[in-house]
Amino acid sequence: MAVAADATASVTPLRERASRPMVVAAVLAGWLVLFAVLRGRQTLTLAAADLTGLHRWLNDLNDSIGANRNSNPLFLYFFNEIRLAIDNLVTFVQSLISQPTGTRPVPQIGWLGVVGITGYVSWAVGNWRVALLAVAGFTFFGLQGLWQESMDTLALTLSAVLVALLIGIPLGVWAGLSDRFNRIMTPFLDFMQTMPTFVYLAPLTLIFLIGGASAVITTVIYAAPPAIRITAHAIRSVPETTVEAANSLGTTRLQQLVKVLLPMSRRTVVMGVNQTIMAALAMVTIAALIDAPGLGKTVVQALQSLDVGTAFNAGLAIVVMAIVLDRVTTAAAARTETARRTDARLLRWRRPLLAAGAIGLGFVIYVSHTYVWAAQFPGHGAVGSHIASAADTTTGWLQNHVSGLTNGLRNVLTNGLLNPFQTLLTDSPWWLVGIVLVALALVLGGRWAAVTGACCVGLLVGTGVWSDSMTTLASTAVATVLVMLLGVVFGVWMGRSALVDRVVRPTLDAAQVMPPFVYLVPFLALFGATRFTAIVAAVVYAAPVAIKIIADGVRNVPEATVEAATSAGCNTWQIITKVQLPMARSALTLATNQGLIYVLSMVVVGGLVGAGALGYDVVAGFSQGQLYGKGLAAGLAIVLLGVMFDRITQAAARRTRA
Amino acid sequence: MARHWQAGAAGLAVLGLTLTACSGAKVGDSTSAGAKSSGGRCGTFNLAVNPWIGYEADAAVVAYVAQHDLGCTVTKKDLKEEIAWQGFGTGEVDAVLENWGHDDLKKKYITSQKTAVEAGSTGNKGVIGWFVPPWLAKAHPDILDWKNLDTYADRFKTSESGGKGQLLDGDPSYVTNDAALVKNLKLNFKVVYAGSETALIQAFRTAEKNKQWMIGYFYEPQWFMSEVPLAKVNLPKYTTGCDTDAAKVACDYPLYDLDKIVSAQFAKSGSPAYGLVKNFHWTNDDQNTVARYIAQDKMSDDAAAKKWVDANRDKVDAWLK
């Protein structure tokens, strides 16, 4: 089918498409030949403790900021004010649901009240099914024995999401209206999302002190970009004709925004809120490193004594919270759509029900404020200890029974794929790798992608961590290949069967929000402290995104096309390889792009389990003053790798679509 | 239709009244005992907790005593070393209880910024070095001398070590000269960075269980030693000054006298908590006991501290004089 469609297209792109893989192959062959000749020259290696001038300069900069913090007016009148405002917000939310205030030994609203509010709000903005889920989920925190920790996490997440939206939605609207502003914002957003948090964690505590404010600001930096991007996208996707119609009616710009653009993009904006919440929850364990209270702390502390069970229990609470908040916001987005269509009779019913609910809710809050049984969750978290011991038993069994198998797998992949590729990258002269990268960008993405590639290569050399960047690049590439393999297999399976989708999807959600270290301890036992463990961790985190995107792409292939192929006598394998995958090509490139970016965001976690290279540099910079500058440079290198691949894959995707 | 929700509201009200009737204790009744830590003379005491169990044990006991004997409001802050020291200047941290040398930080915060001062030894002796799992020390006792390491280098090879023997290092914040040591002792080994203590401990645990060859950086006092008693490899003996030039180190790590650091402000404040920190002094065995309560018996910090304090009242009283 696809071949027939191609044949009818004009001849030139066909020739171009056929020759592109050949050019790529030629470039790679040339690389191999030159590598054999020039191996080991101009590799720009730098030992773990060595620094360059740039790194020392960054160190001095950091030190001078620390030394002048009490006299600098920027601190006295600007940062301190921001810190105070955010600190007050956090303390207020905490006093409501998680922390005792003054002489009161418990927070203002007890567990019953919080569960009531959650249920009521979920029902009001979503539907009764998600309300039930929310009530069950929040009660589960109490049964796990993690009520207060969960509420601390919730308080910080809510504060961070509030701040992120206050900043993000106006910026997003602006970026949606103005192309120029959008162009200016995009690199900043890329930077905020790919710069490893570890790099700015220490300076943040210097500027905003240790405490709630720093934790919230860390989270906002990571969680605001999705809100901005998705809001801008939502404003842009309002149909041109609608805007023109409004224009012809003589509306002002403000009216147009308030009456047309915002209401019409509401559904997508709510999805932005959803993504912001998910990103905020991903920061829970990292914020715990600067003393943010909550579930993250439980995870981090449990892992000091390798207590996987306790860590898993707390990680599970984060997963449950993420799933509840995700489903509620998704239902809210759907409601903004359906609300317009539901008939008036149901609406008349809704009001009194909401009012009655509000009265009941007020009463429940009062009870939870007043009586101990409704304020403090009863029991000692017996469910939690059962979960913990079950997790311990499972990991123990895994470690005892499959470690021979896993070691074999690791050695085959490391020696057969990772090591040769890494040697090729790190032992080639830097300029050779640079030329190859730019050439590939030119062939796959076009002229502009090549210019971006050249800039990134130049800057990478400037960071002084070129060799480490190449080591990381090798692992990243291998991880991305594995992600795409899983993505295609599971994506096609899920895309073809709604039942499989429903069963697998919650697992994917869990893999995305479970703090990596919880599953890394068993992985460490299975694979050792190696680059391979880091690759597996990255695959666990990145594969769900790729799988979801590919599943969507496969599902969006028109039913009629598949039926036509079936009636033409194609078998299942042929339908998948000849129809569904080729037609989902743009989903495949998007999945590669996102898979790569997600893999890169795990580089630092990889550094904690034996990946070395850039990830280790960043972690070391966070831990040791003298290495701060190098860590920052390594963080920049990760951003540069991310930007380079993002631009190349996006340009390539545009070409395949054209 | 309206009658329906009226009935619903009435039902809710009845339910509510029933709940109130069988309500039980009210918040703020004197039944909630635990909270007797009313500021008092001591006020708030900000204690940094660095991320290893030994430190957690120190902090648990000091916090428990400060709270129950001195009436302080103790705020524990979980921070890495670098950030904790940074907190001296901003007034966010009063004390660090277990410092491992860290001459770099001392120079920066005590000598030049003058935001921190030393507060004496904890009594704990810190040992840093290269360790092997006990089975290996038993099977090949000669491995405990560094001169024999090269003969076994092949056995220590892994997928990460590029053909040489692997020496596994852990958390980058810990004091280490390993890369220089390997180079200067001309060993056929490569330092591989596990990147975290969790990864390092798990590696030793697996190595002991599966009888795998492994050598790595480790330290004492450490709770894990009571689970797997690692054996230390002897490097060339430490002599004073043999480690002054970090690039040329070719000797073992010194015996660290672990000490306490407090913020300059806190030292001058006259808080009884400062007196407690200054007098706090115990042995490696004491710390290991509390660390074991926390790490292996999975007791909470407070329960572990209480158990130890109740059994060692005389030691605690000496700190309070």
HADDOCK unambig.tbl for C-alpha pairs under 7 A between the chains (distance, minus, plus):
assign (segid A and resid 67 and name CA) (segid B and resid 113 and name CA) 6.98 0.50 0.50
assign (segid A and resid 104 and name CA) (segid B and resid 28 and name CA) 6.29 0.50 0.50
assign (segid A and resid 202 and name CA) (segid B and resid 83 and name CA) 6.26 0.50 0.50
assign (segid A and resid 209 and name CA) (segid B and resid 90 and name CA) 6.90 0.50 0.50
assign (segid A and resid 210 and name CA) (segid B and resid 92 and name CA) 6.58 0.50 0.50
assign (segid A and resid 289 and name CA) (segid B and resid 78 and name CA) 6.81 0.50 0.50
assign (segid A and resid 289 and name CA) (segid B and resid 79 and name CA) 6.03 0.50 0.50
assign (segid A and resid 290 and name CA) (segid B and resid 78 and name CA) 6.75 0.50 0.50
assign (segid A and resid 290 and name CA) (segid B and resid 79 and name CA) 5.67 0.50 0.50
assign (segid A and resid 291 and name CA) (segid B and resid 77 and name CA) 5.57 0.50 0.50
assign (segid A and resid 291 and name CA) (segid B and resid 78 and name CA) 4.94 0.50 0.50
assign (segid A and resid 291 and name CA) (segid B and resid 79 and name CA) 6.18 0.50 0.50
assign (segid A and resid 303 and name CA) (segid B and resid 198 and name CA) 6.72 0.50 0.50
assign (segid A and resid 304 and name CA) (segid B and resid 52 and name CA) 6.23 0.50 0.50
assign (segid A and resid 304 and name CA) (segid B and resid 53 and name CA) 6.65 0.50 0.50
assign (segid A and resid 304 and name CA) (segid B and resid 198 and name CA) 6.40 0.50 0.50
assign (segid A and resid 305 and name CA) (segid B and resid 295 and name CA) 5.33 0.50 0.50
assign (segid A and resid 306 and name CA) (segid B and resid 198 and name CA) 6.55 0.50 0.50
assign (segid A and resid 353 and name CA) (segid B and resid 5 and name CA) 6.66 0.50 0.50
assign (segid A and resid 356 and name CA) (segid B and resid 9 and name CA) 5.96 0.50 0.50
assign (segid A and resid 360 and name CA) (segid B and resid 12 and name CA) 6.43 0.50 0.50
assign (segid A and resid 370 and name CA) (segid B and resid 26 and name CA) 5.58 0.50 0.50
assign (segid A and resid 370 and name CA) (segid B and resid 27 and name CA) 5.46 0.50 0.50
assign (segid A and resid 371 and name CA) (segid B and resid 23 and name CA) 6.62 0.50 0.50
assign (segid A and resid 371 and name CA) (segid B and resid 24 and name CA) 6.82 0.50 0.50
assign (segid A and resid 371 and name CA) (segid B and resid 25 and name CA) 5.90 0.50 0.50
assign (segid A and resid 371 and name CA) (segid B and resid 26 and name CA) 4.26 0.50 0.50
assign (segid A and resid 371 and name CA) (segid B and resid 27 and name CA) 5.37 0.50 0.50
assign (segid A and resid 372 and name CA) (segid B and resid 25 and name CA) 5.65 0.50 0.50
assign (segid A and resid 372 and name CA) (segid B and resid 26 and name CA) 5.34 0.50 0.50
assign (segid A and resid 372 and name CA) (segid B and resid 27 and name CA) 5.12 0.50 0.50
assign (segid A and resid 411 and name CA) (segid B and resid 159 and name CA) 6.60 0.50 0.50
assign (segid A and resid 414 and name CA) (segid B and resid 159 and name CA) 6.74 0.50 0.50
assign (segid A and resid 524 and name CA) (segid B and resid 199 and name CA) 6.42 0.50 0.50
assign (segid A and resid 524 and name CA) (segid B and resid 202 and name CA) 6.56 0.50 0.50
assign (segid A and resid 525 and name CA) (segid B and resid 202 and name CA) 6.11 0.50 0.50
assign (segid A and resid 525 and name CA) (segid B and resid 203 and name CA) 6.80 0.50 0.50
assign (segid A and resid 525 and name CA) (segid B and resid 206 and name CA) 6.13 0.50 0.50
assign (segid A and resid 528 and name CA) (segid B and resid 203 and name CA) 6.05 0.50 0.50
assign (segid A and resid 529 and name CA) (segid B and resid 194 and name CA) 5.45 0.50 0.50
assign (segid A and resid 529 and name CA) (segid B and resid 199 and name CA) 6.00 0.50 0.50
assign (segid A and resid 529 and name CA) (segid B and resid 203 and name CA) 6.73 0.50 0.50
assign (segid A and resid 530 and name CA) (segid B and resid 160 and name CA) 6.32 0.50 0.50
assign (segid A and resid 607 and name CA) (segid B and resid 195 and name CA) 5.66 0.50 0.50
assign (segid A and resid 608 and name CA) (segid B and resid 194 and name CA) 6.33 0.50 0.50
assign (segid A and resid 608 and name CA) (segid B and resid 195 and name CA) 4.13 0.50 0.50
assign (segid A and resid 608 and name CA) (segid B and resid 196 and name CA) 5.06 0.50 0.50
assign (segid A and resid 609 and name CA) (segid B and resid 194 and name CA) 5.25 0.50 0.50
assign (segid A and resid 609 and name CA) (segid B and resid 195 and name CA) 5.67 0.50 0.50
assign (segid A and resid 609 and name CA) (segid B and resid 196 and name CA) 6.51 0.50 0.50
assign (segid A and resid 609 and name CA) (segid B and resid 199 and name CA) 5.66 0.50 0.50
assign (segid A and resid 610 and name CA) (segid B and resid 193 and name CA) 5.72 0.50 0.50
assign (segid A and resid 610 and name CA) (segid B and resid 194 and name CA) 3.93 0.50 0.50
assign (segid A and resid 610 and name CA) (segid B and resid 195 and name CA) 5.77 0.50 0.50
assign (segid A and resid 612 and name CA) (segid B and resid 193 and name CA) 5.85 0.50 0.50
assign (segid A and resid 616 and name CA) (segid B and resid 195 and name CA) 6.17 0.50 0.50
assign (segid A and resid 620 and name CA) (segid B and resid 172 and name CA) 5.03 0.50 0.50
assign (segid A and resid 620 and name CA) (segid B and resid 173 and name CA) 6.61 0.50 0.50
assign (segid A and resid 623 and name CA) (segid B and resid 82 and name CA) 6.09 0.50 0.50
assign (segid A and resid 623 and name CA) (segid B and resid 172 and name CA) 6.39 0.50 0.50
assign (segid A and resid 623 and name CA) (segid B and resid 173 and name CA) 4.69 0.50 0.50
assign (segid A and resid 624 and name CA) (segid B and resid 82 and name CA) 6.48 0.50 0.50
assign (segid A and resid 624 and name CA) (segid B and resid 173 and name CA) 5.73 0.50 0.50
assign (segid A and resid 625 and name CA) (segid B and resid 82 and name CA) 6.89 0.50 0.50
